[in-house]
């Protein structure tokens, strides 16, 4: 059985009509293939969309709400409808959710349903890419394995139920991989340019993290394209041009826009997107320099080769890494590649997904800047593809070659053993599951070894071994994957599974990011879909919540009481902004609970130099701003001392409203 992954003559669709093909697949597809895919996609949708009420990061939710109130805020990704300061990421992911909120009305479902659908689409694309790697029925088996693994990756389930930009990023990167493989299959330039376009769009969702797939795509094309070497280089250069243009257009427009008529670029030190790219969202994340550094150990554990296997991250992404390492190492061995894994152009799939995994592993493991567990969802597609492809090629080797029959049992043993270790780290959570996994691992390995030693592998024996191997590899991640459905996830640091007890703020078990499904803004204003008689705040969807903006939802920062929010709404008058507060964590809670613009003077962390004394004086004198909460909730060293001093010297403290100043 020969594997030719990039064959241009992929099988004909068959005689079925379009609807029948969509539901049942092509005539020559295995009968089970398409129904099985639909079942996996349905399961993915349930995992990503079930009981979404209350999930979300308030920081991004406030920007999405503001984007429904102002097209200017929408374009720049401003956290407030008055467009004082942007979030610290480019706005493409916010645009996706914001358009849905504009069409259907702002609320949890209108905001998060696009995320769930993007997650399901990524599963389908991984299935399609892996299926096209093989020209025989084995491709359908590999594709189904890949789709199941992608669906059940715990951190992917958690992040697809949240409004962080990573879900959109993953979809765009999987699209880029799919089109790169199509360029290799067809031997044409256009799909390669489309692949570069999607990476550039990914840049506009999460900046330089999108570029981590570029080495893998370029290596696969350079090594395996069906055109002469000089043309390959020329094609990659053309793709590079598309990548630069599709990446930089929003940044160029924003940085050329007069600074006084657009919002401050949150997270930057000089009010430019370029500084955000190379600093806070770029090199600072990797090297920990400047304002992009710090906190890495608090969120994802200490940097090092073992980071992805520590108590924080192991249960999120590492379950099948041992299997993928064995599969990748086996597939690239020169003596076995042509016989079992496919030679020549087929190597492109292994180079692409293997390179994707290796680059992400190195960067994520050794980055010394801020690192959140949910970043690792970008590895899920590569893990899924390698698991599917590896399972097929190792099974072939097991059946055909006594010399290489040991590879599959080894991979199963390492995977099941590691799953047992991960599960035993939280012995009070489903304590029986670890032993089930260990038992299944032993059964799978023993049956595989004995069956091969005794001669020909019987169908029933193989079925027992494979079922046991599936339990060994997927029972752990599946158990973790369903936990986000049981309670609201942490909006700032979404994760799945039990708490390890080692997370920094916003870790597992922390305060969830609760968002509205309809309710009342402070002062009686009603959000879309809300009930003005319901008495609930938009930020929590609960009666009498008391405070908004808690740590763990929008990030670190103090809350603002409902009483103070109501006072500000009642006395805002004709001012553009309800108030100015020290950080975006306070501002997001106020924006969501009142539906009014609020200035976040110091951005996400409270330390952005966005507000100056001159700017504050101008806003106050023009009547655009009346109330200020200076220096609150940011902690020592945050905020602008000069601004705080000016407010305290020139504004009047409001009686009964602790920390509030009236600058009228």
PyMOL commands that set and color helices and strands:
alter all, ss='L'
color gray80, all
select helices_A, chain A and resi 18-24+31-49+58-69+71-76+92-104+108-131+138-152+154-159+166-186+190-224+229-256+259-261+273-287+290-292+296-300+307-309+314-317+321-332+334-341+344-366+373-400+406-424+431-453+459-481+483-485+522-524+562-571+584-594+613-621+641-650
alter helices_A, ss='H'
color red, helices_A
select strands_A, chain A and resi 547-548+560-561+580-581+599-600+627-629+652-653+661-662
alter strands_A, ss='S'
color yellow, strands_A
deselect
rebuild
show_as cartoon
